[in-house]
Amino acid sequence: MCMCLKEIIKCPARIVCCCCECALKIILSTIMSALLIVVVIGLIIYFAVYYKKDEVPPETHAQAKNLIDQLPKAMDKFLKALQ
């Protein structure tokens, strides 16, 4: 009779232990997935914004300004050629 009571007490303990173990695995996997997503997003931001940010040399700015200044004259020339 004593063994029967002992088994009755052990069964719910095993079920609770199994449920807790399963819940712990789910919580840990959720935390690790969220951490992985945060790391991936961080790497994307790092490589997109900060990594090898090339500086534009000043002569490039001068060339661009020169081209912008010549644009109206070139458009006028082009439109006169179409007429």
One Martini backbone bead per residue (centre of mass of N, CA, C, O) as a GRO file, in nm:
protein
   83
    1MET     BB    1   0.057   0.064  -0.019
    2CYS     BB    2   0.299   0.257  -0.002
    3MET     BB    3   0.382   0.237  -0.303
    4CYS     BB    4   0.124   0.355  -0.421
    5LEU     BB    5   0.149   0.640  -0.293
    6LYS     BB    6   0.423   0.705  -0.411
    7GLU     BB    7   0.329   0.699  -0.713
    8ILE     BB    8   0.108   0.915  -0.689
    9ILE     BB    9   0.311   1.143  -0.612
   10LYS     BB   10   0.514   1.120  -0.859
   11CYS     BB   11   0.340   1.183  -1.109
   12PRO     BB   12   0.288   1.492  -1.075
   13ALA     BB   13   0.587   1.562  -1.056
   14ARG     BB   14   0.657   1.476  -1.345
   15ILE     BB   15   0.463   1.662  -1.492
   16VAL     BB   16   0.572   1.929  -1.379
   17CYS     BB   17   0.860   1.888  -1.473
   18CYS     BB   18   0.796   1.866  -1.774
   19CYS     BB   19   0.657   2.143  -1.804
   20CYS     BB   20   0.893   2.314  -1.705
   21GLU     BB   21   1.096   2.220  -1.915
   22CYS     BB   22   0.935   2.315  -2.161
   23ALA     BB   23   0.906   2.612  -2.081
   24LEU     BB   24   1.208   2.671  -2.066
   25LYS     BB   25   1.270   2.610  -2.362
   26ILE     BB   26   1.081   2.822  -2.482
   27ILE     BB   27   1.201   3.072  -2.346
   28LEU     BB   28   1.492   3.037  -2.450
   29SER     BB   29   1.425   3.035  -2.754
   30THR     BB   30   1.297   3.317  -2.758
   31ILE     BB   31   1.540   3.476  -2.654
   32MET     BB   32   1.741   3.384  -2.876
   33SER     BB   33   1.581   3.490  -3.117
   34ALA     BB   34   1.577   3.786  -3.032
   35LEU     BB   35   1.884   3.818  -3.017
   36LEU     BB   36   1.939   3.750  -3.313
   37ILE     BB   37   1.773   3.979  -3.436
   38VAL     BB   38   1.931   4.211  -3.304
   39VAL     BB   39   2.205   4.141  -3.431
   40VAL     BB   40   2.122   4.161  -3.728
   41ILE     BB   41   2.024   4.454  -3.720
   42GLY     BB   42   2.291   4.572  -3.619
   43LEU     BB   43   2.463   4.483  -3.864
   44ILE     BB   44   2.306   4.631  -4.078
   45ILE     BB   45   2.348   4.913  -3.965
   46TYR     BB   46   2.654   4.913  -3.961
   47PHE     BB   47   2.705   4.852  -4.270
   48ALA     BB   48   2.515   5.085  -4.383
   49VAL     BB   49   2.648   5.337  -4.212
   50TYR     BB   50   2.964   5.293  -4.091
   51TYR     BB   51   3.098   5.117  -4.295
   52LYS     BB   52   3.297   5.253  -4.512
   53LYS     BB   53   3.286   5.568  -4.509
   54ASP     BB   54   3.306   5.766  -4.767
   55GLU     BB   55   3.483   6.028  -4.873
   56VAL     BB   56   3.438   6.318  -5.044
   57PRO     BB   57   3.607   6.488  -5.249
   58PRO     BB   58   3.633   6.823  -5.323
   59GLU     BB   59   3.651   6.797  -5.640
   60THR     BB   60   3.371   6.674  -5.675
   61HIS     BB   61   3.212   6.921  -5.588
   62ALA     BB   62   3.320   7.107  -5.813
   63GLN     BB   63   3.218   6.938  -6.051
   64ALA     BB   64   2.918   6.946  -5.976
   65LYS     BB   65   2.888   7.254  -5.982
   66ASN     BB   66   2.970   7.289  -6.275
   67LEU     BB   67   2.741   7.114  -6.396
   68ILE     BB   68   2.507   7.280  -6.277
   69ASP     BB   69   2.584   7.547  -6.419
   70GLN     BB   70   2.563   7.413  -6.723
   71LEU     BB   71   2.268   7.308  -6.754
   72PRO     BB   72   2.099   7.546  -6.874
   73LYS     BB   73   2.264   7.573  -7.136
   74ALA     BB   74   2.221   7.283  -7.237
   75MET     BB   75   1.912   7.296  -7.251
   76ASP     BB   76   1.889   7.526  -7.450
   77LYS     BB   77   2.045   7.387  -7.676
   78PHE     BB   78   1.856   7.142  -7.701
   79LEU     BB   79   1.589   7.296  -7.760
   80LYS     BB   80   1.696   7.440  -8.018
   81ALA     BB   81   1.756   7.173  -8.172
   82LEU     BB   82   1.448   7.079  -8.185
   83GLN     BB   83   1.336   7.336  -8.358
   0.00000   0.00000   0.00000
